[in-house]
Amino acid sequence: MRLQVLYFKINIYEKVSDVMIKDTDKYDESIRLSYNHATRMFLHLKNIVYKFDKLENPDDITIEVYRDSIIKKYEMLEDLLWKLLSKHFKSTGLNLNNPRSCYQQAFKEGLLDDIEIWDEILTSRNVTSHVYNEEDYEKIKKNIVQKYIKAIEEFLSEFEKRVL
């Protein structure tokens, strides 16, 4: 009888272990796909910035189109980044469902170097849908180009090294 109970316990542990491995594989694939999507979006953003910098004497409409493209790619990228972090943390047992908590945890774990820049990244992202004057919109674009791209690139590199 005792041998049957022991066999039953071992069999259950093996099944639970198999389920945990399958869940981990599922998370790994999802994280990898999300990382690839975020990386592609980041490259698109960098390409738009590069092309904009290479323009000679652009007219006002061209400047506006490039600015709007930069900001839109940035909005989409920021959304992908915090969701990537959320998936990663979920795979480790943490259920974080908002950008600020994901960024704070990533900072605690050393995936982000500067939490202040990431607070600014999130604030700028939240503001983009409520900006109604050109100066503020231009300021956000300038921050994306001069500060946020570098921080995002560092994060993606660190994430690839430590998580993938």
N, C-alpha and C positions, 0 to 999 in steps of 0.2 A: 504494500500500500504506500509506504513512504517513498519507494522508488518511483511509483507512478506519479506521485505528487511532484517529486523532483523533476521527472521528465516533462511533466505538464508545465512547470515553471520555466524550465529551460526553453521549451518550445514557444511559450508566450514571449519570452525575452527576445528570442530570435525573430519572431514576427514583428514585434514592436521595433526592433532594430532595423529590420528591412523597411518598414514604413518610414522610419526616421531618415534612412539613407535616400529613399525615393523622394521624400519631401525636400531634403537638402539638394538633391540633383535638380529638382524642379526649381528651387530658389536660385541655384547656381546658373541655370540656363536663363532664367528670367533676368537675373542681375547682369549677366553677360550681354544679353540682347538690349537691355536698357542702357548699359554703358556704351555699347556700339551706337545706339541711336543718339545718345547725348553727344558722343564724340563727333558723329557726322554733323549734327546741328552746330556744334562748336566750330567745326571746319567751315561750314557754310557762313557762319558769322564772321570768321576771320577773313574769308574770301571777299565778302562784301566790303569789309573795312579796307582791305588791301586795294580792291578795285576803286573804291571811293578816293583813297589817298593818291592814286595814280591819275585821276582825272585832271585835266588841265582846263582851267576856266569854265567850270560847270555853270550852267544857268540855274536859276532859282528852283525850277521844277525838278531838275536832276538832283540837286542838293536835297530837296524835300523827299524825293523818292528813296534815295539812299539812306537818309536819316530814318525814315519810317521803316525801311527794310531792316536796318541795324537794330532798331528798337523791337520790332516784331520778332526777329530771330532770338534776340536776348530774352524776351518774355517767354517764348517757347522753351528755350534752353534752361532757364532758371526753373521752370516747372518740371522739366525732365530730371534736373539735378536733384531736387529735393525728393522726388519720387524714387530715384535710384537709391538715394540714401535710406529712404523709408523701407524699400525692399531689402536692402542689405541688413538693416537693423532688425527687421522682422525675421530674417533668416537666423539671427543670433538670439532671438527670443524677446527683443524689445519691440513693442508696438507703438511706433511714433508716427502720427498721422498729420503732422503739420510742418511746414518748412522751418519755422524757428526752432522747434525742438530737435529736428533732424540736424540742423546746422550746429546747434549747441552740443549735441552728442558727438557729432563728427569732430568738433573742436576738442572735446574731452579725450577722444580716442586718437588725436593727432593727425586726422585726415585733413584738417584745415589748420592753417598757420595763424590766421588773424580773424578772430570772431567779429571784430568791429567792421571789417570790410564786408563780411557776409551779412551782417545786420544791415549795412548800407545797400548791398545787392538786393536783399529782400525788400527793403523799404522802397527802393527805386522801382522794383518790379510791381509792387502794390500801387505805386503812384502813377505808373504809366497809363492806366486806364482812366485816370481822373485828371489828366493834365489838359488844360484848355488854352494855354498860351505858348507861343513858339519858343520863348526864352527858356522856359522850364524844360520843354521837350529837348531843346538843344543841349541844355546842361546835362540831362540824363544821358544823351548820346555821347557827350564828351566823357562822362564818367565810365561808360561802358568801354569806350575805346582806350582810355588812358589808365583805368584801374581794374575794372572787372574782368576783362579778358585775361589779364595776367593771373589774377587770383583763380579763375576758373581753370585755366591751363594747369596751374600748379596742383589744384585739387584732382583733376582728371589723371594726372601723372601719378600722384600719390595713391589714388584709389586703385589704379591699375597695378602698381607695385605691391600694395598690401592686401588687396582683396581678391583680385582675379588670379 
